[in-house]
Amino acid sequence: MTTSITDKRVVVLLSGGLDSTSLLGYARGHVREAVAITFDYGQRHRCEIEAAKKVAGLLSVPHVVCDMTAACSTVFAGSALTSPSIPVPEGHYEDASMQATVVPNRNMVMLSMAIAYAAGIGYDGVAIAAHAGDHAVYPDCREEFMLAMDTAAGLCHYKELRIFAPFVEFRKEQIVCIAMAVHAPIEFSWSCYNGRDAHCGKCGTCVERREAFAVAGVADPTLYEATP
């Protein structure tokens, strides 16, 4: 795994969230070529897919949406992000309750699909916006997981492919600062797990988003339903 994407041809995982939007903006100024890929896996916050389309368009980056709903309706069961019967927990990201938002093995599945796509179009690998703030809750965002996937990517095809994780050691407030520096359109990104007309302001990802802007000293452009 490498944190440098300079002069590479990369497929960027674009969820439509703040981190991946920042990564796409960062990639546009550093890579040789980029294409964004978004996965529809039946997530309840489906507005993030529309956010991804908007962001990719604003950055003039080619964008594809991969429909995985048929398979993932069964495979990704048991998470608050995929099952309407499981409430989205409120509170800080590092609280134990946030484990309800884990979609089992999601990043391995998506990285595998994106690696296959990169191989098919002759690119160098896949860039993902995993960062240090996710490590406490999401095992498949940790550096050791990315290293394992990088090893697999290097062995899966005739040409060696790589996993690029330039934000893996950064906190979210640092990512906000990077986004501002590269003029990434983070005001159009979507984070909230509830997926209503506005960010709920109470779920873990909303709390983390608010904190990131506050710590970075950057005005938060997000419309929230609830005040802090």
C-alpha positions in Angstrom: 0.0 0.0 0.0 1.2 3.5 -0.7 -0.1 6.9 0.3 1.2 8.6 -2.9 -1.0 8.8 -5.9 1.1 11.2 -7.8 1.2 10.6 -11.6 -0.8 7.4 -11.3 -3.9 6.3 -13.2 -6.4 5.5 -10.5 -10.0 4.4 -9.9 -11.3 6.5 -6.9 -13.9 5.0 -4.6 -16.5 7.8 -4.4 -19.3 7.3 -1.9 -20.4 10.9 -2.1 -19.3 11.6 1.5 -16.9 14.3 2.7 -13.8 12.1 2.7 -14.2 10.6 -0.7 -15.2 14.0 -2.2 -12.0 15.4 -0.7 -10.0 12.5 -2.1 -11.4 13.0 -5.6 -10.6 16.7 -5.5 -7.1 15.9 -4.3 -6.6 13.2 -6.9 -7.7 15.5 -9.7 -4.6 17.7 -9.1 -2.1 14.8 -8.5 -2.9 11.8 -10.7 -2.3 11.3 -14.4 -5.8 10.1 -14.9 -8.8 9.4 -12.6 -12.2 7.8 -12.9 -14.7 7.6 -10.0 -16.7 4.6 -9.1 -19.7 4.6 -6.7 -21.5 1.5 -5.4 -25.2 1.1 -5.0 -25.5 -1.6 -2.4 -29.0 -0.8 -1.1 -27.9 1.8 1.5 -30.6 3.6 3.3 -28.8 6.9 2.7 -29.2 6.7 -1.0 -28.9 10.4 -1.5 -25.1 9.9 -1.2 -25.2 8.4 -4.7 -26.7 11.5 -6.1 -24.1 13.5 -4.2 -21.4 11.4 -5.8 -22.8 12.1 -9.2 -22.9 15.9 -8.5 -19.4 15.9 -7.1 -17.9 14.0 -10.0 -19.6 16.3 -12.5 -18.4 19.4 -10.8 -14.8 18.0 -10.8 -15.2 16.9 -14.4 -14.1 13.3 -13.5 -15.6 10.4 -15.4 -18.0 8.5 -13.1 -19.7 5.1 -13.0 -22.3 3.7 -10.6 -22.1 0.0 -10.0 -25.4 -1.6 -9.1 -24.8 -4.3 -6.5 -28.3 -4.2 -4.9 -29.4 -7.7 -6.1 -26.5 -9.4 -4.4 -26.1 -7.1 -1.4 -29.6 -7.2 -0.2 -28.7 -10.6 1.1 -25.0 -10.4 1.7 -25.0 -7.0 3.5 -27.8 -7.7 5.9 -27.7 -6.9 9.6 -26.5 -3.3 9.4 -28.3 -0.1 10.3 -27.1 1.2 6.9 -28.9 -1.6 4.9 -31.8 -2.6 7.1 -34.7 -0.2 7.7 -35.7 -2.2 10.8 -32.4 -1.4 12.6 -32.3 2.2 13.9 -29.3 4.4 13.1 -27.6 5.0 16.4 -26.9 8.6 17.6 -23.8 9.8 19.4 -20.1 9.9 18.7 -18.4 7.7 16.1 -16.2 6.0 18.7 -19.1 4.9 20.9 -19.8 1.1 21.0 -23.3 1.7 19.6 -21.7 2.8 16.2 -20.9 -0.9 15.5 -24.5 -1.1 14.3 -23.4 0.9 11.3 -20.8 -1.6 10.2 -21.6 -3.2 6.9 -19.7 -6.5 7.2 -16.7 -6.7 4.8 -18.0 -3.8 2.7 -14.6 -2.4 1.8 -13.2 -5.8 0.7 -16.1 -6.3 -1.6 -16.0 -2.8 -3.1 -12.2 -2.7 -3.4 -12.3 -6.1 -5.1 -14.8 -4.8 -7.6 -12.9 -1.6 -8.1 -9.6 -3.5 -8.6 -11.3 -5.6 -11.3 -12.5 -2.4 -13.0 -9.0 -0.8 -12.7 -7.5 -4.0 -14.3 -10.0 -3.9 -17.1 -9.2 -0.3 -18.1 -5.5 -0.6 -17.6 -5.2 1.6 -14.6 -2.6 1.4 -11.8 -5.0 0.7 -8.9 -7.6 2.0 -6.6 -7.7 5.0 -4.3 -9.8 4.9 -1.1 -10.4 7.7 1.5 -10.0 5.5 4.6 -8.7 7.7 7.5 -7.6 7.5 11.1 -11.0 8.6 12.5 -12.6 5.4 11.1 -10.2 3.0 12.7 -12.0 2.7 16.1 -15.3 1.5 14.6 -14.6 0.0 11.1 -12.0 -2.8 10.9 -11.9 -2.6 7.1 -10.7 1.0 7.2 -7.6 0.2 9.3 -4.1 0.4 7.8 -3.4 -3.4 8.3 -6.5 -4.2 6.3 -5.5 -1.8 3.5 -2.0 -3.5 3.5 -3.6 -6.9 3.1 -5.8 -5.7 0.3 -2.8 -4.1 -1.4 -1.0 -7.5 -1.3 -4.0 -9.2 -2.8 -4.3 -6.5 -5.5 -0.6 -7.1 -6.4 -1.2 -10.8 -7.0 -4.6 -10.9 -8.6 -3.7 -9.9 -12.2 -1.0 -10.1 -14.8 -0.1 -6.5 -14.1 0.6 -5.5 -10.5 -2.2 -3.3 -9.1 -2.0 -1.2 -5.9 -4.3 0.2 -3.2 -3.7 3.9 -2.6 -4.8 5.2 0.8 -3.4 8.8 1.0 -5.5 9.8 4.0 -5.0 6.6 6.1 -3.0 8.4 8.9 -5.1 11.7 8.8 -7.9 12.8 11.1 -11.0 14.1 9.5 -10.3 17.8 10.3 -7.0 17.4 8.3 -9.1 16.1 5.4 -11.3 19.1 5.6 -8.2 21.3 5.3 -7.0 19.3 2.3 -10.4 19.7 0.7 -10.2 23.5 1.1 -6.7 23.6 -0.4 -7.7 21.7 -3.5 -11.1 23.3 -3.8 -13.1 20.0 -3.5 -16.8 20.7 -3.5 -17.4 19.3 -0.1 -20.5 21.5 0.4 -22.3 19.1 -2.0 -21.1 15.9 -0.2 -23.4 13.8 1.9 -22.5 12.1 5.2 -25.7 11.4 7.2 -26.7 7.8 7.6 -30.4 8.6 7.8 -30.6 9.9 4.2 -33.4 12.4 4.7 -33.7 15.9 3.1 -31.1 17.3 5.5 -28.4 15.9 7.7 -29.9 14.7 10.9 -27.1 16.2 13.0 -27.2 13.4 15.6 -25.9 10.2 14.0 -22.2 9.3 14.3 -21.1 10.5 10.9 -23.0 13.8 11.4 -21.3 14.4 14.8 -17.9 13.6 13.2 -18.6 15.9 10.3 -19.5 18.8 12.6 -16.4 18.2 14.7 -14.1 18.1 11.7 -15.2 21.5 10.5 -15.1 23.0 14.0 -11.6 21.7 14.7 -10.3 22.7 11.3 -11.7 26.2 11.8 -13.7 26.0 8.6 -17.3 27.2 8.3 -19.6 24.2 8.0 -21.8 24.5 4.9 -24.0 21.6 5.9 -27.8 21.9 6.6 -28.7 20.0 9.7 -32.1 19.1 11.2 -30.8 19.4 14.7 -28.6 22.0 16.4 -25.6 20.7 18.5 
